[in-house]
């Protein structure tokens, strides 16, 4: 594993090529790559406490990439190093990756202090989430103290992002139609800060009205009077107005977590426990797909179940027994 040590050293030194190679390694699902990735992450784990981890969600066109571009450049001017990652399981289906695309963040992409990585393509959400989470550890080890994880408002990927960031920011638009219908309620329950975006020109007044309406609507989301309510702000990446306030709200949320909100450490600890089980389930799922005897049985069992010759319960028992037989040799 000597080259893993060299790779870890390169990552720590902030060398782009090594960061890219390390990310490619954690994105791979091949068993020997997984073993190397584990070794790499074991070395990198001894890094100092990471900086800020922020998730950003919003429907396509909400202005996420323009916002991240404008905000990222400001943060770099303040001395931060900014990494932008993405979770977009759909990108594998639609072909090209959209989220985390460098061309969508031209200013940021030009900076030496930014690292932009599109969503890993291919595979199921669990695999994409695992790769992104491990990529986060790599960029943090490389000195990126602000990590932004971008996703798109479809539900499941938000759950994955919420499980890896400290603060979740949602960008929405004044004309997102009926505010609460346009946005899935489940997503609203996950977000910590909301910004009604494109609050400029003719849209500024409308954005303010929408922000007020959303503030009131958020009161209805939870019946607990003591619960923290996400602040609703307005922002424009074109004029820059509101960007500083949105960032401040992100930092305030983090301070709240550290002080009264049940604790940043606790949030991260809870995330680690969920993560532990996600990893176990992910590995088991992969083993199930790869197990030779399961593969042999599969087509026949499916046909029997479809034809009604075998019950699903009976077939599942056969598959699990086959998996149990192959498993000892598969888990490293
Ligand atoms: P994304 O799909 O959420 O990443 O959205 P984009 O950042 O690609 O923006 C979608 C469109 O909205 C683009 O045409 C942008 O130029 C425009 N846009 C983004 N931010 C703003 C803003 O703050 N104000 C206005 N007026 N337009 C914006």
Boltz pocket constraint, residues with backbone or C-beta under 6 A from the ligand:
constraints:
  - pocket:
      binder: B
      contacts: [[A, 58], [A, 59], [A, 60], [A, 61], [A, 62], [A, 63], [A, 64], [A, 65], [A, 66], [A, 67], [A, 104], [A, 197], [A, 198], [A, 199], [A, 200], [A, 235], [A, 236], [A, 237], [A, 238], [A, 239]]
      max_distance: 6.0
